[in-house]
Amino acid sequence: MYVSTEDIKSYLDKEIFKIISEVADEMQLECYVIGGTVRDFFLYRPSTDIDIVAIGKGVELAKAVASRLGKRTKISIFKNFGTAQIKYKNYEVEFVGARKESYTHDSRKPIVEDGTLDDDQKRRDFTINAMAFCLNSDRFGELLDPFNGMQDLEDLIIRTPLDADITFSDDPLRMMRGIRFATQLGFDLYPETFDAIIRNKERINIISKERIIDEINKIIMSAKPSIGFILLEKTGLLQIIFPEFIALKGAETREGVGHKDNFYHTLSVLDNIAKTTDNLWLRWAAILHDIGKPATKRWHNKLGWTFHNHNYVGGKMVPNIFKRMKLPLNEKMKYTQKLVEMHMRPMQLVEEEVTDSAVRRLLFDAGDDVDDLMTLCEADITSKNPERVKRHLRNFKIVRQKLVEIEEKDKVRNFQPPIDGNEIMELFGLGQGKEVGVLKALIKDAILDGEIGNDRDEAYKFLMIKANEMGLSPIK
């Protein structure tokens, strides 16, 4: 990979870099752009997050740059970390003074001292993130690459600059970051780096759940998330941070009858769905759709292996998993739980006759999430038999068409009954109680089963018949 200084200068020929360069020269500060911005330049990836390191007064440089950029430039100063951030146009620029760090065994928060550029590059997590471009005018565009990050970019390798055991023991989150970078970039973990993660995996316990889930979500949102989860499993990290997922692993054969390895099946579903959606919570639903299978696995002499009601058991597991992993306990959790519980419904439609009644009930229960549910179910087809895959996808296409037709005709999605409980109480002089609930349910079921239309007049006539059968008369 050959890139000339002129190529780098051309890349740095942007207003934001020019102003930082001018201000740094005026303040007589050595100044460099470092880290992800440099890495992404060589990988031809767009980057709007810029890390600037100054030898000495990083925060003072940020203030001076913000002043030069104008009053509308927003600057945030983080005194505890000795950093400052500027938001300018579509860029987020973080400034820090060069520093060296040392760690205590029970914390990833370092003891920080002023340092040189060399010190700062040594504290970086990986060689590909330790490269820097000089921004000072006399050396503008000079590449500083003390750990051969360029070679590792060419070799598609994630490797630590210094001893991997020390790097990961000092800040165990770097283990998650290494796996995340390998997943996002399609790189391999250097053998010594991989082995060091295995040796230091228990250190992940000192990292907050919030930081861990942030890295997991970035893995999930990559183009092929299975890469990251396989690395997490092989290094032993997944057992610590997500034991329910590991419990899916393994296939068992009994009397010549086996079942698939649900861990690798789930990863296939996740990769399938990653090709069609950027919805993080739909991807989480793919991860959790079979999470109830270990708890429901049974051997039946006639049926073989069964996982009855694994969708409902899995749905009940979702809130506890979200709570422990510090995922949001709001509508996003409820959405994920709903899809886990319902993911068998479209499959049952495919395997049986697709009746209007069954489609209405699916529309009613899934509501606005019905399209996402169908996407999940289509991703769930991981058979190695191409004819079976084609058949299921063809049948799902029929179900999707039925969903559209019935929704247009009957307006069932998120439907509200034409006669509600308050009107029933007024019509028959009832208070809140069982009779009102029964009548409401009868109207709903009659509409969903196609006995009556989703229409007030038909619902009213039906209500009078059913109320009369229950011995109720309307108030005159």
Summary of the structure (lengths in Angstrom):
residues: 476
radius of gyration: 29.6
end to end distance: 88.9
largest distance: 96.0
contacts: 1491
relative contact order: 0.05
helix: 57%
strand: 12%
